[in-house]
Amino acid sequence: LERTFPGFREVTYSLFCKDLLSPGSCSVLGRIDGKIAGFGWLFEHNGIAPEASATLGFVFFREYHGRPEIMELAKRTVAWWFSRGYRILYGIMLKDNRAAISFAKRFGFKEVGELPAYFYSHKTDKLVPAIMIYISREGFAGEWS
């Protein structure tokens, strides 16, 4: 879970509910074959529709990694968020999370750059770098139309 929630010492059910299922968050669960395959959420909302932005997060459970349905779930989720008035979505992930960075780039996210010493790692007791990405409503429409 440290790759999904870097900097958190412990991710508990109550922390998950407080942060991801709170009124300020916008969480979506994705299902494959009737089972929850992952979830996405928005936080750090700015602006007012149709000129709104937010930071997003996605998690797909390991058993679904590499399945083509994941790209379709992500596409529908992002399309739904854009239809709600978001113009741009940002993501920040650990620099060494190559699988997540590769997925985001295949999806159409663009890399903004590296954020040095951004997340705290409990494994190393040091700050570690992150990568910032984004996708705009227009870029998404061009990528997936």
NORRAQUI-V475482 format. One record per backbone hydrogen bond with DSSP energy under -0.5 kcal/mol. CO is the residue of the C=O (numbers start at 1). NH is the residue of the N-H. If there is no record, write none. Layout:
{{CO | NH} {CO | NH}}
This chain:
{{1 | 5} {5 | 8} {10 | 12} {12 | 16} {13 | 17} {14 | 18} {15 | 19} {16 | 20} {16 | 21} {17 | 21} {22 | 25} {26 | 42} {28 | 40} {30 | 37} {30 | 38} {32 | 35} {35 | 32} {37 | 61} {38 | 30} {39 | 59} {40 | 28} {41 | 57} {42 | 26} {43 | 55} {46 | 53} {48 | 51} {51 | 48} {52 | 87} {52 | 88} {53 | 46} {54 | 90} {55 | 43} {57 | 41} {59 | 39} {61 | 64} {62 | 65} {64 | 67} {67 | 70} {67 | 71} {68 | 71} {68 | 72} {69 | 73} {70 | 74} {71 | 75} {72 | 76} {73 | 77} {74 | 78} {75 | 79} {76 | 80} {77 | 81} {78 | 82} {79 | 83} {80 | 84} {81 | 84} {81 | 86} {82 | 85} {85 | 52} {87 | 137} {88 | 54} {89 | 135} {90 | 56} {91 | 133} {93 | 131} {94 | 97} {96 | 98} {97 | 101} {98 | 102} {99 | 103} {100 | 104} {101 | 105} {102 | 106} {103 | 107} {104 | 108} {104 | 109} {110 | 134} {113 | 132} {114 | 116} {115 | 118} {115 | 130} {119 | 128} {120 | 7} {120 | 122} {121 | 125} {121 | 126} {126 | 121} {128 | 118} {128 | 119} {129 | 95} {130 | 115} {131 | 93} {132 | 112} {132 | 113} {133 | 91} {134 | 110} {135 | 89} {136 | 140} {137 | 141} {138 | 142} {139 | 143} {140 | 144} {141 | 145}}
